[in-house]
């Protein structure tokens, strides 16, 4: 191929330039050879100017696909032999971050795809392992979180979510009874007749939900909550005994909901996004991976790499 693309497509600047393009049809890939034309460079370690190049080490980065073909940037990275600090240090490149085997543009594309698709699907499209995609996501999510400013935060919402699958009755236990399917109705009728602890726990949960659904007067809400606390303490269910103690300790703040109308509905909405992502991906291998996805989808991080397919002015 004789026509060479401009270096701007890769984030190149002098002394780097594209010197050749090799289309390898059996491999289904295009390789762009990039060379540093300089004979002497500043020391990457101490900054001393005009130092000789010690040697060059071959490296490869995966770049955005060209049509249906994978694309790679191949370069021989100079190591500068510095007379000032006596170190031989490899130069960094402008098109990729240190330690990565993706170009910066490719990483931005990966992050953008993972906001809409399961990581496993993205990995198959890119042609790499899931682990490489997770490493990219973790790096950029951690970086973006570190740059966020929370000085203006005044309220914090808290909700729980699961990381793994459990008992078949879970969804029936969580759903409003008016929305149960026939199968869930049968399951719950059996459960309530079973005498299992789960049935008692469900009745306690439903009673607490009704307080929130039906009460509009703070004084009435406090009376019903105190009655519920007494019931939960006598339930012989350790989690509910612990919960009743928590409700009693924070009763004043809980009753404030019935005055102010504030709720955790916004947090529940984020939880729904996380659960939908988990369903699409059929779960995540580790809790750390799920945490990364939760931040990526719900945190509205402002410092993630820009999607290369969007205009520069788009957010």
Buried (B, 14 or more C-beta within 10 A) or exposed (E): EEEEEEBEBBBBEEBBBBEEBEEEEEEEBBBBBBBBEEEEBBBBBBEBEEBEBBEBEEBEBBBBBBEEEBBBBBBEBBBBBBEEBEBBBBBEBEBBBEEBBBBBBBBBBBBBBBBEBBBBBBBEBBEBEBEBBBBBBBBBBEBBEEEEEEEEEEEEEEEEEEEEEEEEBEEBBEEEEEEBEEEBEEBBEEBBEEEEBBBBBBEBBEBBEEBBEEBEEBEEBBEBBEEBBEBBBEBEBEEBBEBBEEBBEEBEEBBEBBEEEEEBEEBEEBBEEBEEBBEEBEEBEEEEBBBBBBBBBBBEBEEBBBBBEEEEEEE
